[in-house]
Amino acid sequence: STPERGVASARTVGITSQPPQGVTGPSKDTNVGRKDSPVMAGGLASLFGLDGSNIPRGVKMPGWQGKDVMIPNGIPNSKVTQALKMFTFPTEWPFTPEDFTRFDENDDGFFYDAPRFVTHIDDAAINSIKTFYKAVFDQAPQGEYSVLDLCSSWISHYPDDLNAKRVAITGMNDAELKSNKAATDYSLKDLNNDPMLSQYEDNTFDFVTNVVSIDYLNKPKEIVSEVHRVMKPGGMAIFSFSNRCFFTKAINIWIRDMNDGPGHCRIVATYFNFAPAGGWKDIRCVDISANPVFSDPMWVVTAVKA
């Protein structure tokens, strides 16, 4: 049978010397495919049903401890939500070292040295991931659960009424991490140099999150294995992403088609399938985009520690 696009085909991906179509340079995280229109984004969009309000919503999926949770803003008929429905994981790790090379292989510390107090997805996408987090965080005992946010910044996109006992964050810019009001503690870490989460004990967290950063990680197998180690049994990993990136720092396999949401979901799901083998169950993906036409898409891959 023909391998699904985005996983086994990774062997044939070659790094390019040019940015993907629509991406203009390395100084700003940019996107391919957003359709900005001051006219259509207003009244006409609503009139013709293009503001996202007429999209069927509601996806039931395994959440914390594998218990069913309703994701109110999930799009059941999306190709992203259905990406794993007819997909079979390969029998062996399908990626090559070339898949994780990047256009800019200079030390990431230089690139992230200056703080960026900006958001890397638009407000609609931020609200979408907040809604998702609230649905799954509400499953855990309030005031008792713990969360780890990988590749964090000055904002973690958690719900405003977050009621966690601990919110640990790790990232690369001290000023940004210090400014994160949701965090109870933080640590500086370049996961591309050292993917080990040695600062955290085994079986510590109920949730591990990663927002619009999985496309920058060049050692995903090691990192996801470490996420498994620090996660409590039954804990939930939540990796979300869009079609925006600093293209020079994104991995080769990712940037060949920034709008391939289903393919990207299969890539991340395959990480979970092999890191470690048999370590995760209930691997799922869901499209929670607020408006697929006019706002940044928001796609999520989740897995529960077996």
Backbone as CSV, one residue per row, in Angstrom:
resi,resn,N_x,N_y,N_z,CA_x,CA_y,CA_z,C_x,C_y,C_z
1,SER,0.839,-1.189,0.000,0.000,0.000,0.000,0.874,1.239,0.000
2,THR,0.304,2.353,-0.446,1.053,3.594,-0.527,1.115,4.257,0.837
3,PRO,2.310,4.640,1.335,2.408,5.279,2.646,1.651,6.592,2.651
4,GLU,1.050,6.912,3.800,0.389,8.189,3.960,1.403,9.312,3.877
5,ARG,1.019,10.418,3.275,1.888,11.574,3.164,2.225,12.117,4.551
6,GLY,3.479,12.488,4.742,3.852,13.152,5.977,4.617,12.279,6.938
7,VAL,4.686,10.961,6.698,5.449,10.122,7.611,6.481,9.315,6.834
8,ALA,6.079,8.216,6.219,7.060,7.393,5.521,7.741,8.168,4.399
9,SER,7.020,9.103,3.807,7.606,9.886,2.729,8.673,10.847,3.228
10,ALA,8.881,10.917,4.530,9.886,11.816,5.087,11.279,11.515,4.540
11,ARG,11.530,10.286,4.147,12.860,9.923,3.664,13.245,10.692,2.403
12,THR,12.268,11.129,1.655,12.570,11.775,0.391,12.622,13.287,0.496
13,VAL,12.415,13.837,1.680,12.377,15.285,1.836,13.792,15.838,1.824
14,GLY,14.019,16.898,1.047,15.327,17.532,1.010,15.225,18.976,1.437
15,ILE,16.197,19.456,2.187,16.164,20.842,2.620,16.381,21.763,1.438
16,THR,15.713,22.908,1.456,15.817,23.848,0.352,16.591,25.073,0.783
17,SER,17.068,25.813,-0.201,17.801,27.039,0.095,16.897,28.253,0.082
18,GLN,15.601,28.038,-0.190,14.646,29.127,-0.242,13.523,28.861,0.742
19,PRO,12.906,29.924,1.262,11.766,29.718,2.155,10.577,29.171,1.402
20,PRO,9.641,28.517,2.111,8.436,28.061,1.448,7.673,29.235,0.859
21,GLN,6.832,28.946,-0.096,6.056,29.995,-0.740,5.260,30.786,0.291
22,GLY,5.390,32.100,0.246,4.641,32.954,1.149,5.381,33.323,2.403
23,VAL,6.527,32.703,2.677,7.315,33.012,3.861,8.425,33.964,3.461
24,THR,8.543,35.061,4.184,9.363,36.154,3.680,10.711,36.310,4.345
25,GLY,10.974,35.704,5.469,12.282,35.888,6.065,12.363,35.362,7.475
26,PRO,13.555,35.326,8.063,13.777,34.672,9.339,13.507,35.528,10.560
27,SER,13.271,36.834,10.407,13.172,37.692,11.576,11.813,37.651,12.235
28,LYS,10.831,37.033,11.598,9.472,37.025,12.115,8.854,35.679,11.815
29,ASP,8.082,35.140,12.754,7.395,33.907,12.432,6.246,34.244,11.509
30,THR,6.218,33.601,10.357,5.258,33.942,9.310,4.445,32.716,8.956
31,ASN,3.413,32.938,8.165,2.538,31.842,7.820,2.330,31.769,6.320
32,VAL,1.840,30.613,5.900,1.404,30.445,4.532,-0.090,30.183,4.583
33,GLY,-0.852,30.928,3.824,-2.248,30.560,3.646,-3.254,31.378,4.402
34,ARG,-2.871,32.274,5.309,-3.882,33.086,5.962,-4.433,34.070,4.934
35,LYS,-5.729,34.257,4.939,-6.381,35.103,3.947,-6.901,36.355,4.635
36,ASP,-6.055,37.354,4.777,-6.450,38.595,5.426,-7.228,39.463,4.453
37,SER,-8.384,39.902,4.869,-9.195,40.791,4.046,-10.024,41.672,4.945
38,PRO,-9.794,42.990,4.939,-10.534,43.873,5.819,-12.017,43.905,5.503
39,VAL,-12.391,43.537,4.290,-13.812,43.509,3.944,-14.436,42.190,4.367
40,MET,-13.835,41.087,3.888,-14.417,39.783,4.173,-14.309,39.400,5.635
41,ALA,-13.329,39.965,6.352,-13.206,39.645,7.775,-14.284,40.340,8.589
42,GLY,-15.046,41.227,7.986,-16.093,41.939,8.697,-17.462,41.377,8.417
43,GLY,-18.424,42.272,8.091,-19.811,41.878,7.971,-20.082,40.871,6.876
44,LEU,-19.405,41.000,5.731,-19.666,40.073,4.638,-19.291,38.648,5.000
45,ALA,-18.203,38.486,5.768,-17.801,37.144,6.180,-18.904,36.489,6.986
46,SER,-19.476,37.250,7.916,-20.568,36.722,8.732,-21.793,36.435,7.877
47,LEU,-22.099,37.348,6.947,-23.275,37.204,6.103,-23.225,35.921,5.291
48,PHE,-22.051,35.587,4.752,-21.919,34.412,3.908,-21.454,33.171,4.676
49,GLY,-21.430,33.266,5.993,-21.072,32.113,6.798,-19.610,31.776,6.785
50,LEU,-18.742,32.757,6.492,-17.308,32.503,6.406,-16.559,32.885,7.676
51,ASP,-17.296,33.242,8.731,-16.646,33.645,9.977,-16.455,32.479,10.926
52,GLY,-16.754,31.284,10.477,-16.580,30.091,11.296,-17.785,29.736,12.138
53,SER,-18.808,30.597,12.172,-19.937,30.372,13.066,-20.834,29.224,12.607
54,ASN,-20.774,28.876,11.331,-21.656,27.817,10.833,-20.957,26.468,10.738
55,ILE,-19.756,26.351,11.247,-19.022,25.091,11.194,-19.508,24.174,12.315
56,PRO,-19.889,22.927,12.001,-20.267,21.984,13.065,-19.112,21.793,14.049
57,ARG,-19.424,21.827,15.329,-18.391,21.746,16.370,-18.740,20.657,17.379
58,GLY,-17.695,20.153,18.035,-17.844,19.182,19.106,-17.207,17.855,18.754
59,VAL,-16.092,17.539,19.415,-15.374,16.288,19.185,-15.108,15.620,20.532
60,LYS,-15.565,14.382,20.661,-15.278,13.607,21.869,-13.979,12.833,21.662
61,MET,-13.090,12.909,22.650,-11.802,12.236,22.528,-11.295,11.850,23.909
62,PRO,-10.308,10.951,23.987,-9.746,10.600,25.294,-8.960,11.773,25.874
63,GLY,-9.198,12.065,27.141,-8.504,13.146,27.810,-7.665,12.632,28.966
64,TRP,-7.605,13.405,30.031,-6.825,13.045,31.224,-7.293,11.696,31.765
65,GLN,-6.313,10.825,32.071,-6.573,9.461,32.537,-7.342,8.623,31.511
66,GLY,-7.331,9.067,30.257,-8.016,8.331,29.212,-9.531,8.475,29.234
67,LYS,-10.038,9.340,30.089,-11.489,9.544,30.193,-11.968,10.423,29.036
68,ASP,-13.141,10.103,28.526,-13.689,10.881,27.424,-13.901,12.333,27.829
69,VAL,-13.569,13.227,26.920,-13.799,14.654,27.118,-14.359,15.224,25.827
70,MET,-15.313,16.134,25.970,-15.869,16.802,24.801,-15.083,18.080,24.544
71,ILE,-14.498,18.179,23.371,-13.803,19.396,22.955,-14.825,20.252,22.217
72,PRO,-15.310,21.310,22.858,-16.459,22.028,22.281,-16.173,22.717,20.957
73,ASN,-14.902,23.084,20.733,-14.571,23.777,19.488,-13.893,22.874,18.466
74,GLY,-13.871,21.571,18.724,-13.314,20.637,17.745,-14.195,20.531,16.511
75,ILE,-13.567,20.374,15.358,-14.289,20.288,14.089,-14.294,18.819,13.644
76,PRO,-15.415,18.114,13.808,-15.404,16.662,13.572,-15.122,16.256,12.140
77,ASN,-15.534,17.057,11.187,-15.388,16.667,9.779,-14.101,17.165,9.131
78,SER,-13.239,17.807,9.905,-11.988,18.322,9.365,-11.058,17.171,8.967
79,LYS,-10.312,17.375,7.884,-9.302,16.391,7.485,-8.236,16.224,8.554
80,VAL,-8.002,17.280,9.336,-7.038,17.181,10.434,-7.573,16.254,11.520
81,THR,-8.817,16.456,11.931,-9.420,15.600,12.955,-9.458,14.147,12.496
82,GLN,-9.621,13.923,11.206,-9.724,12.571,10.655,-8.382,12.003,10.194
83,ALA,-7.287,12.721,10.456,-5.994,12.371,9.868,-5.498,10.978,10.246
84,LEU,-5.868,10.477,11.406,-5.382,9.165,11.844,-6.410,8.060,11.637
85,LYS,-7.564,8.418,11.100,-8.663,7.448,11.005,-8.295,6.251,10.143
86,MET,-7.685,6.495,8.981,-7.313,5.409,8.077,-5.794,5.237,8.001
87,PHE,-5.115,5.753,9.007,-3.648,5.765,8.989,-3.095,4.610,9.810
88,THR,-2.079,3.950,9.283,-1.385,2.877,10.002,0.038,3.331,10.289
89,PHE,0.430,3.276,11.538,1.787,3.674,11.882,2.798,2.722,11.239
90,PRO,3.927,3.259,10.797,4.967,2.380,10.243,5.523,1.461,11.329
91,THR,6.129,0.375,10.906,6.654,-0.596,11.861,7.993,-0.169,12.446
92,GLU,8.698,0.738,11.753,9.975,1.249,12.233,9.971,2.767,12.170
93,TRP,10.811,3.378,12.987,10.979,4.833,12.963,11.262,5.271,11.529
94,PRO,10.392,6.099,10.918,10.494,6.358,9.482,11.358,7.551,9.089
95,PHE,11.876,8.269,10.069,12.557,9.519,9.767,14.073,9.329,9.673
96,THR,14.712,10.211,8.927,16.153,10.190,8.778,16.751,11.420,9.447
97,PRO,18.046,11.425,9.731,18.662,12.632,10.305,18.432,13.874,9.457
98,GLU,18.385,13.715,8.140,18.171,14.859,7.267,16.814,15.520,7.516
99,ASP,15.841,14.736,7.922,14.513,15.288,8.174,14.526,16.341,9.275
100,PHE,15.518,16.286,10.142,15.564,17.193,11.286,16.657,18.249,11.156
101,THR,17.219,18.363,9.972,18.143,19.471,9.727,17.345,20.747,9.506
102,ARG,18.047,21.881,9.614,17.380,23.178,9.480,18.220,24.097,8.605
103,PHE,17.572,25.048,8.002,18.258,26.005,7.148,19.337,26.751,7.934
104,ASP,19.029,27.109,9.166,19.969,27.804,10.045,20.350,26.875,11.182
105,GLU,21.559,26.318,11.092,22.033,25.406,12.130,22.922,26.102,13.157
106,ASN,22.957,27.418,13.143,23.694,28.136,14.178,23.042,27.923,15.530
107,ASP,23.799,28.158,16.586,23.311,27.964,17.947,22.000,28.719,18.156
108,ASP,20.981,28.008,18.640,19.687,28.635,18.857,19.737,29.739,19.912
109,GLY,20.726,29.651,20.786,20.849,30.663,21.829,20.993,32.070,21.271
110,PHE,21.685,32.190,20.133,21.839,33.506,19.513,20.503,33.996,18.952
111,PHE,19.768,33.090,18.344,18.505,33.459,17.703,17.472,33.918,18.722
112,TYR,17.446,33.250,19.882,16.424,33.544,20.890,16.945,34.425,22.016
113,ASP,18.103,35.012,21.830,18.717,35.808,22.895,17.886,37.037,23.259
114,ALA,17.357,37.719,22.267,16.552,38.924,22.527,15.117,38.513,22.828
115,PRO,14.542,39.031,23.910,13.155,38.673,24.233,12.188,39.178,23.176
116,ARG,11.154,38.380,22.940,10.088,38.749,22.012,8.772,38.711,22.775
117,PHE,8.313,39.862,23.214,7.051,39.920,23.945,5.913,40.117,22.944
118,VAL,5.752,39.100,22.122,4.718,39.108,21.087,4.007,37.762,21.140
119,THR,2.874,37.686,20.475,2.200,36.402,20.303,2.479,35.902,18.894
120,HIS,2.639,34.607,18.764,3.049,34.020,17.492,1.894,33.423,16.706
121,ILE,0.703,33.467,17.295,-0.529,33.126,16.590,-1.533,34.225,16.901
122,ASP,-2.570,34.342,16.095,-3.504,35.446,16.289,-4.456,35.168,17.460
123,ASP,-5.244,36.179,17.802,-6.106,36.090,18.986,-7.120,34.955,18.875
124,ALA,-7.641,34.738,17.677,-8.620,33.668,17.504,-7.999,32.300,17.777
125,ALA,-6.770,32.100,17.308,-6.083,30.826,17.555,-5.757,30.670,19.040
126,ILE,-5.358,31.762,19.690,-5.081,31.715,21.130,-6.333,31.324,21.897
127,ASN,-7.459,31.925,21.565,-8.704,31.581,22.247,-9.101,30.131,21.998
128,SER,-8.769,29.613,20.824,-9.081,28.220,20.515,-8.305,27.265,21.408
129,ILE,-7.001,27.502,21.583,-6.228,26.595,22.426,-6.589,26.765,23.898
130,LYS,-6.969,27.979,24.307,-7.457,28.176,25.678,-8.713,27.340,25.935
131,THR,-9.618,27.334,24.962,-10.846,26.547,25.094,-10.534,25.064,25.204
132,PHE,-9.580,24.606,24.402,-9.177,23.199,24.473,-8.599,22.881,25.849
133,TYR,-7.661,23.703,26.301,-7.043,23.461,27.605,-8.088,23.406,28.719
134,LYS,-9.027,24.330,28.697,-10.031,24.358,29.763,-10.804,23.049,29.815
135,ALA,-11.177,22.519,28.649,-11.944,21.280,28.612,-11.189,20.135,29.273
136,VAL,-9.886,20.005,28.992,-9.134,18.863,29.540,-8.629,19.142,30.953
137,PHE,-8.234,20.380,31.244,-7.785,20.692,32.598,-8.914,20.522,33.611
138,ASP,-10.135,20.789,33.194,-11.277,20.662,34.103,-11.552,19.216,34.492
139,GLN,-10.955,18.267,33.773,-11.122,16.861,34.134,-10.347,16.493,35.393
140,ALA,-9.253,17.195,35.638,-8.366,16.863,36.759,-8.862,17.528,38.043
141,PRO,-8.486,16.986,39.216,-8.898,17.608,40.488,-8.376,19.035,40.584
142,GLN,-9.273,19.975,40.725,-8.895,21.381,40.717,-8.023,21.731,41.922
143,GLY,-6.983,22.487,41.643,-6.045,22.873,42.692,-5.018,21.822,43.035
144,GLU,-5.062,20.683,42.332,-4.166,19.577,42.665,-3.299,19.121,41.499
145,TYR,-3.674,19.411,40.290,-2.942,18.892,39.137,-1.729,19.771,38.814
146,SER,-0.802,19.199,38.050,0.433,19.895,37.697,0.619,19.889,36.190
147,VAL,1.197,20.976,35.685,1.357,21.171,34.249,2.803,21.564,33.949
148,LEU,3.342,21.048,32.865,4.644,21.464,32.347,4.445,22.025,30.949
149,ASP,4.940,23.232,30.701,4.862,23.853,29.386,6.257,23.898,28.779
150,LEU,6.454,23.159,27.688,7.745,23.101,27.007,7.866,24.218,25.977
151,CYS,9.085,24.703,25.799,9.352,25.781,24.833,8.466,26.980,25.139
152,SER,8.408,27.315,26.392,7.481,28.340,26.852,8.039,29.735,26.645
153,SER,7.221,30.708,26.969,7.565,32.109,26.765,6.886,32.937,27.844
154,TRP,6.572,34.188,27.532,5.935,35.068,28.509,4.448,34.766,28.672
155,ILE,3.924,33.904,27.808,2.518,33.520,27.881,2.411,32.050,27.499
156,SER,1.525,31.326,28.202,1.353,29.899,27.929,0.007,29.571,27.302
157,HIS,-0.840,30.558,27.118,-2.155,30.362,26.489,-3.059,29.460,27.313
158,TYR,-2.853,29.439,28.628,-3.735,28.671,29.501,-4.997,29.473,29.822
159,PRO,-6.062,28.791,30.264,-7.297,29.515,30.604,-7.059,30.542,31.707
160,ASP,-7.831,31.608,31.667,-7.685,32.661,32.668,-8.000,32.150,34.073
161,ASP,-8.865,31.140,34.168,-9.235,30.600,35.480,-8.454,29.327,35.808
162,LEU,-7.255,29.210,35.265,-6.401,28.051,35.543,-6.284,27.815,37.043
163,ASN,-6.489,26.556,37.458,-6.470,26.228,38.883,-5.575,25.018,39.120
164,ALA,-4.307,25.164,38.748,-3.324,24.095,38.902,-2.498,24.328,40.168
165,LYS,-2.020,23.247,40.751,-1.134,23.352,41.908,0.250,23.815,41.489
166,ARG,0.699,23.326,40.336,2.024,23.686,39.832,1.966,23.916,38.331
167,VAL,2.609,24.968,37.874,2.783,25.231,36.449,4.269,25.488,36.221
168,ALA,4.965,24.456,35.784,6.393,24.570,35.481,6.548,24.893,33.999
169,ILE,7.452,25.794,33.698,7.694,26.146,32.298,9.192,26.082,32.020
170,THR,9.519,25.736,30.801,10.917,25.728,30.387,11.019,26.330,29.004
171,GLY,12.026,27.147,28.797,12.209,27.827,27.524,13.616,28.379,27.429
172,MET,13.839,29.321,26.511,15.197,29.757,26.221,15.497,31.206,26.547
173,ASN,14.479,31.979,26.927,14.735,33.385,27.201,14.316,33.726,28.619
174,ASP,15.279,34.120,29.427,15.037,34.350,30.845,14.000,35.445,31.082
175,ALA,14.100,36.530,30.348,13.171,37.651,30.542,11.738,37.239,30.216
176,GLU,11.575,36.480,29.161,10.234,36.026,28.796,9.671,35.102,29.863
177,LEU,10.455,34.139,30.315,9.964,33.176,31.300,9.618,33.842,32.625
178,LYS,10.426,34.799,33.041,10.145,35.523,34.278,8.825,36.272,34.213
179,SER,8.396,36.634,33.012,7.184,37.433,32.844,5.923,36.589,32.701
180,ASN,6.070,35.266,32.715,4.915,34.387,32.556,4.141,34.312,33.868
181,LYS,2.964,34.933,33.910,2.189,35.048,35.143,1.548,33.734,35.565
182,ALA,1.432,32.797,34.658,0.826,31.511,35.011,1.802,30.590,35.727
183,ALA,3.102,30.826,35.559,4.121,29.887,36.036,4.333,29.970,37.540
184,THR,4.539,28.807,38.143,4.995,28.747,39.530,6.507,28.583,39.601
185,ASP,7.115,28.033,38.563,8.573,27.910,38.499,8.991,27.774,37.049
186,TYR,10.239,28.112,36.767,10.724,28.024,35.388,12.180,27.598,35.368
187,SER,12.590,27.080,34.205,13.985,26.717,33.999,14.373,27.040,32.566
188,LEU,15.623,27.444,32.393,16.151,27.716,31.059,16.662,26.417,30.450
189,LYS,16.299,26.176,29.200,16.695,24.918,28.572,16.636,25.035,27.059
190,ASP,17.723,24.650,26.394,17.754,24.528,24.943,17.590,23.051,24.620
191,LEU,16.391,22.647,24.274,16.104,21.238,24.051,16.761,20.689,22.793
192,ASN,17.195,21.552,21.895,17.904,21.062,20.717,19.358,20.718,21.026
193,ASN,19.907,21.315,22.067,21.245,20.944,22.523,21.196,19.793,23.518
194,ASP,20.205,19.828,24.395,20.067,18.798,25.423,18.589,18.478,25.607
195,PRO,18.118,17.392,25.021,16.688,17.080,25.088,16.244,16.454,26.400
196,MET,17.154,16.250,27.335,16.792,15.625,28.593,16.122,16.637,29.538
197,LEU,15.048,16.236,30.166,14.352,17.081,31.144,14.790,16.686,32.547
198,SER,16.104,16.690,32.754,16.687,16.182,33.997,16.320,17.011,35.210
199,GLN,15.800,18.220,35.000,15.411,19.054,36.134,14.091,18.600,36.758
200,TYR,13.426,17.618,36.116,12.136,17.150,36.619,12.199,15.658,36.958
201,GLU,11.521,15.285,38.042,11.492,13.895,38.487,10.542,13.064,37.626
202,ASP,10.687,11.753,37.722,9.771,10.844,37.049,8.341,11.050,37.583
203,ASN,7.358,10.819,36.715,5.944,10.757,37.120,5.504,11.995,37.902
204,THR,5.792,13.163,37.355,5.553,14.421,38.060,4.315,15.166,37.572
205,PHE,4.039,15.149,36.270,3.051,16.064,35.707,1.804,15.339,35.191
206,ASP,0.677,16.012,35.365,-0.586,15.515,34.808,-0.748,15.887,33.341
207,PHE,-0.179,17.036,32.965,-0.256,17.510,31.592,1.104,18.061,31.177
208,VAL,1.488,17.805,29.930,2.645,18.467,29.335,2.161,19.099,28.033
209,THR,2.412,20.399,27.897,1.928,21.129,26.729,3.088,21.686,25.918
210,ASN,2.813,21.898,24.647,3.786,22.518,23.748,2.997,23.226,22.659
211,VAL,3.169,24.526,22.551,2.394,25.325,21.606,3.316,25.887,20.522
212,VAL,2.956,25.653,19.280,3.644,26.141,18.087,5.167,26.092,18.204
213,SER,5.694,24.963,18.690,7.146,24.821,18.835,7.666,23.447,18.424
214,ILE,6.797,22.472,18.256,7.275,21.136,17.912,8.029,21.149,16.585
215,ASP,7.713,22.111,15.722,8.368,22.181,14.415,9.810,22.666,14.489
216,TYR,10.255,23.127,15.660,11.637,23.588,15.824,12.532,22.528,16.478
217,LEU,11.954,21.460,16.986,12.716,20.505,17.788,13.363,19.444,16.899
218,ASN,14.685,19.354,16.969,15.420,18.459,16.070,15.757,17.110,16.688
219,LYS,15.321,16.885,17.924,15.499,15.583,18.579,14.158,15.139,19.174
220,PRO,13.128,15.031,18.343,11.787,14.782,18.886,11.635,13.442,19.590
221,LYS,12.350,12.425,19.134,12.213,11.111,19.764,12.699,11.152,21.204
222,GLU,13.839,11.811,21.416,14.377,11.924,22.771,13.487,12.807,23.655
223,ILE,12.993,13.891,23.083,12.179,14.823,23.862,10.851,14.197,24.252
224,VAL,10.182,13.546,23.305,8.894,12.930,23.619,9.076,11.786,24.613
225,SER,10.188,11.078,24.520,10.479,10.039,25.514,10.650,10.645,26.907
226,GLU,11.278,11.804,26.979,11.427,12.490,28.261,10.082,13.004,28.776
227,VAL,9.241,13.472,27.874,7.888,13.873,28.276,7.169,12.685,28.904
228,HIS,7.335,11.525,28.302,6.726,10.312,28.864,7.268,10.031,30.262
229,ARG,8.563,10.193,30.455,9.165,9.897,31.754,8.628,10.800,32.855
230,VAL,8.505,12.081,32.572,8.094,13.029,33.625,6.579,13.077,33.810
231,MET,5.834,12.420,32.935,4.374,12.405,33.010,3.893,11.333,33.986
232,LYS,2.868,11.665,34.752,2.223,10.661,35.593,1.490,9.650,34.708
233,PRO,1.360,8.404,35.144,0.538,7.459,34.388,-0.873,8.023,34.191
234,GLY,-1.347,7.961,32.964,-2.653,8.527,32.661,-2.621,10.000,32.337
235,GLY,-1.440,10.618,32.463,-1.301,12.026,32.128,-1.417,12.243,30.626
236,MET,-1.626,13.502,30.251,-1.961,13.822,28.863,-0.947,14.794,28.274
237,ALA,-0.379,14.431,27.139,0.480,15.334,26.384,-0.366,16.050,25.333
238,ILE,-0.133,17.360,25.201,-0.925,18.186,24.290,0.039,19.027,23.463
239,PHE,0.236,18.655,22.213,1.137,19.383,21.310,0.279,20.063,20.241
240,SER,0.336,21.372,20.186,-0.478,22.113,19.226,0.416,22.932,18.304
241,PHE,-0.091,23.199,17.103,0.718,23.909,16.116,-0.195,24.547,15.082
242,SER,0.379,25.447,14.310,-0.358,26.174,13.283,0.435,26.101,11.986
243,ASN,0.252,27.090,11.108,1.033,27.128,9.873,2.005,28.309,9.877
244,ARG,2.417,28.705,11.065,3.344,29.819,11.213,4.668,29.305,11.782
245,CYS,5.760,29.920,11.380,7.049,29.518,11.936,8.133,30.509,11.547
246,PHE,9.260,30.450,12.285,10.522,31.014,11.811,11.107,29.952,10.874
247,PHE,10.944,30.122,9.578,11.237,29.024,8.665,12.693,28.584,8.731
248,THR,13.633,29.485,9.027,15.034,29.086,9.036,15.358,28.181,10.217
249,LYS,14.498,28.183,11.242,14.733,27.365,12.425,13.840,26.135,12.489
250,ALA,12.885,26.034,11.573,12.000,24.872,11.554,12.699,23.695,10.877
251,ILE,12.350,22.502,11.281,12.993,21.309,10.741,12.560,21.069,9.293
252,ASN,13.447,20.430,8.575,13.303,20.181,7.146,11.969,19.529,6.789
253,ILE,11.590,18.489,7.514,10.389,17.741,7.166,9.130,18.595,7.308
254,TRP,9.190,19.616,8.138,8.011,20.405,8.457,7.723,21.469,7.403
255,ILE,8.768,22.093,6.900,8.555,23.299,6.085,8.242,23.017,4.630
256,ARG,8.237,21.767,4.229,7.971,21.498,2.819,6.533,21.854,2.442
257,ASP,5.626,21.837,3.417,4.248,22.265,3.158,3.655,22.721,4.479
258,MET,3.702,24.017,4.717,3.260,24.556,5.996,1.750,24.444,6.204
259,ASN,0.995,24.180,5.145,-0.453,24.070,5.269,-0.939,22.620,5.328
260,ASP,-0.008,21.668,5.408,-0.396,20.255,5.448,-0.710,19.846,6.884
261,GLY,-1.843,20.302,7.379,-2.235,19.971,8.743,-2.329,18.482,8.997
262,PRO,-3.014,17.713,8.143,-3.075,16.264,8.373,-1.697,15.603,8.376
263,GLY,-0.822,16.010,7.447,0.520,15.439,7.401,1.315,15.761,8.648
264,HIS,1.216,16.995,9.129,1.921,17.377,10.347,1.384,16.611,11.556
265,CYS,0.076,16.395,11.586,-0.492,15.615,12.683,0.055,14.188,12.680
266,ARG,0.195,13.601,11.498,0.732,12.237,11.426,2.193,12.189,11.846
267,ILE,2.945,13.237,11.521,4.338,13.292,11.968,4.402,13.274,13.492
268,VAL,3.650,14.167,14.133,3.697,14.264,15.601,3.131,13.001,16.240
269,ALA,2.061,12.460,15.675,1.505,11.219,16.206,2.523,10.087,16.134
270,THR,3.317,10.067,15.067,4.347,9.037,14.924,5.437,9.210,15.977
271,TYR,5.762,10.444,16.333,6.691,10.660,17.447,6.189,9.910,18.682
272,PHE,4.912,10.117,19.012,4.347,9.472,20.206,4.338,7.956,20.070
273,ASN,4.080,7.468,18.873,4.022,6.015,18.681,5.343,5.321,18.982
274,PHE,6.453,6.044,18.782,7.773,5.418,18.940,8.547,5.916,20.157
275,ALA,8.035,6.865,20.911,8.852,7.500,21.949,8.151,7.513,23.308
276,PRO,8.302,6.433,24.089,8.893,5.146,23.709,7.845,4.243,23.071
277,ALA,8.280,3.198,22.411,7.354,2.259,21.781,6.437,1.661,22.839
278,GLY,5.158,1.755,22.625,4.184,1.215,23.562,3.944,2.077,24.786
279,GLY,4.590,3.232,24.850,4.488,4.069,26.044,3.262,4.952,26.099
280,TRP,2.643,5.163,24.936,1.488,6.061,24.848,0.280,5.311,24.294
281,LYS,-0.882,5.738,24.703,-2.128,5.212,24.154,-3.024,6.389,23.763
282,ASP,-4.114,6.075,23.099,-5.117,7.089,22.755,-4.497,8.296,22.037
283,ILE,-3.671,8.031,21.045,-3.081,9.122,20.255,-4.167,9.663,19.324
284,ARG,-4.422,10.947,19.416,-5.510,11.554,18.656,-5.077,12.910,18.096
285,CYS,-5.815,13.391,17.115,-5.607,14.744,16.606,-6.959,15.404,16.407
286,VAL,-6.967,16.725,16.515,-8.223,17.458,16.383,-7.943,18.859,15.845
287,ASP,-8.814,19.301,14.989,-8.766,20.652,14.426,-9.642,21.552,15.286
288,ILE,-9.030,22.564,15.911,-9.795,23.492,16.747,-9.730,24.910,16.175
289,SER,-9.460,25.020,14.884,-9.329,26.329,14.247,-10.613,27.133,14.424
290,ALA,-10.456,28.398,14.817,-11.616,29.264,15.022,-12.292,29.592,13.704
291,ASN,-11.480,29.840,12.700,-12.000,30.216,11.391,-10.977,29.787,10.346
292,PRO,-11.198,28.667,9.698,-10.207,28.155,8.745,-9.908,29.104,7.590
293,VAL,-10.761,30.104,7.363,-10.559,31.012,6.242,-9.743,32.233,6.644
294,PHE,-10.073,32.840,7.797,-9.522,34.156,8.100,-8.610,34.222,9.322
295,SER,-8.463,33.151,10.067,-7.568,33.190,11.225,-6.539,32.076,11.122
296,ASP,-5.515,32.155,11.970,-4.502,31.109,11.968,-5.146,29.774,12.333
297,PRO,-4.844,28.726,11.584,-5.367,27.400,11.967,-4.746,26.963,13.289
298,MET,-5.442,26.074,13.989,-4.929,25.523,15.240,-5.217,24.034,15.254
299,TRP,-4.144,23.244,15.250,-4.248,21.800,15.189,-3.554,21.196,16.409
300,VAL,-4.135,20.122,16.956,-3.663,19.550,18.212,-3.480,18.047,18.066
301,VAL,-2.371,17.547,18.580,-2.146,16.113,18.721,-1.999,15.809,20.203
302,THR,-2.718,14.806,20.668,-2.669,14.432,22.089,-2.331,12.955,22.234
303,ALA,-1.816,12.611,23.406,-1.544,11.211,23.747,-1.613,11.082,25.262
304,VAL,-2.010,9.910,25.706,-2.149,9.604,27.131,-1.082,8.592,27.511
305,LYS,-0.384,8.836,28.616,0.653,7.897,29.057,0.036,6.574,29.475
306,ALA,0.495,5.497,28.861,-0.041,4.170,29.135,0.384,3.679,30.518
